[in-house]
Amino acid sequence: MTLTKSFSFLFGLSFLIASCGQSPKTLSGVQTGMSKEEVIAIVGEPKNKNVVNKTEIWDYPESDRTVVFRMDTVYTILTSAEARADSVGMWLDKTNDKVKDQLGNFVDKADSAGDRITDKLRDKLKKDTTDKEKK
């Protein structure tokens, strides 16, 4: 083998080894508080995008990660499909509980207001009846 061929072979082998060592774009540079544009600049467009209320969920299956945005900034980064399912399930349960609590409070207040109005009307009706009987 001539020196030129040896050099070409070594250069090609070095290039091949170096390119195998380069990892694809990963989410390791993504941090809480980053904008969507910053995330896209680091890892590119997600495979899937989902919107649940004011929360946007971007899926990167090749990295086994999901980026969750709230108000257009990274809120959290979830790992593994199982963890994503658990986290999203817990978030939905908490949101459901909050909605139930808020509606429950509203219903309780409406019932209480209805009771007070009914009591006042009964008192007024009794008073009017008593006043008519006195006359």
NORPEHU-V892360 format. One record per residue. N is the residue number from 1. RES is the residue in one small letter. SS is DSSP state (a for helix, b for strand, c for the rest). NEAR is the number of other ideal C-beta (glycine too) atoms within 12 Angstrom. Layout:
# NORPEHU-V892360
N&RES&SS&NEAR / N&RES&SS&NEAR
This chain:
# NORPEHU-V892360
1&m&c&9 / 2&t&c&8 / 3&l&a&9 / 4&t&a&10 / 5&k&a&11 / 6&s&a&12 / 7&f&a&13 / 8&s&a&14 / 9&f&a&15 / 10&l&a&15 / 11&f&a&14 / 12&g&a&14 / 13&l&a&14 / 14&s&a&14 / 15&f&a&14 / 16&l&a&13 / 17&i&a&12 / 18&a&a&11 / 19&s&a&12 / 20&c&a&11 / 21&g&a&10 / 22&q&c&11 / 23&s&c&13 / 24&p&c&15 / 25&k&c&20 / 26&t&c&19 / 27&l&a&32 / 28&s&a&15 / 29&g&a&18 / 30&v&c&34 / 31&q&c&17 / 32&t&c&17 / 33&g&c&18 / 34&m&c&25 / 35&s&b&19 / 36&k&a&26 / 37&e&a&16 / 38&e&a&20 / 39&v&a&35 / 40&i&a&21 / 41&a&a&14 / 42&i&a&27 / 43&v&a&30 / 44&g&c&20 / 45&e&c&18 / 46&p&c&28 / 47&k&c&18 / 48&n&b&16 / 49&k&b&20 / 50&n&b&18 / 51&v&b&14 / 52&v&b&17 / 53&n&c&17 / 54&k&c&15 / 55&t&b&27 / 56&e&b&25 / 57&i&b&31 / 58&w&b&35 / 59&d&b&26 / 60&y&b&32 / 61&p&a&16 / 62&e&a&18 / 63&s&a&29 / 64&d&c&18 / 65&r&b&32 / 66&t&b&39 / 67&v&b&42 / 68&v&b&37 / 69&f&b&33 / 70&r&b&20 / 71&m&c&14 / 72&d&c&20 / 73&t&b&22 / 74&v&b&32 / 75&y&b&26 / 76&t&b&27 / 77&i&b&33 / 78&l&b&31 / 79&t&b&22 / 80&s&c&15 / 81&a&a&17 / 82&e&a&13 / 83&a&a&18 / 84&r&a&28 / 85&a&a&17 / 86&d&a&16 / 87&s&a&24 / 88&v&a&23 / 89&g&a&16 / 90&m&a&16 / 91&w&a&25 / 92&l&a&18 / 93&d&a&14 / 94&k&a&15 / 95&t&a&18 / 96&n&a&16 / 97&d&a&14 / 98&k&a&15 / 99&v&a&15 / 100&k&a&14 / 101&d&a&14 / 102&q&a&14 / 103&l&a&14 / 104&g&a&14 / 105&n&a&14 / 106&f&a&14 / 107&v&a&14 / 108&d&a&14 / 109&k&a&14 / 110&a&a&14 / 111&d&a&14 / 112&s&a&14 / 113&a&a&14 / 114&g&a&14 / 115&d&a&14 / 116&r&a&14 / 117&i&a&14 / 118&t&a&14 / 119&d&a&14 / 120&k&a&14 / 121&l&a&14 / 122&r&a&14 / 123&d&a&14 / 124&k&a&14 / 125&l&a&14 / 126&k&a&14 / 127&k&a&14 / 128&d&a&14 / 129&t&a&13 / 130&t&a&12 / 131&d&a&11 / 132&k&a&10 / 133&e&a&9 / 134&k&a&8 / 135&k&c&7
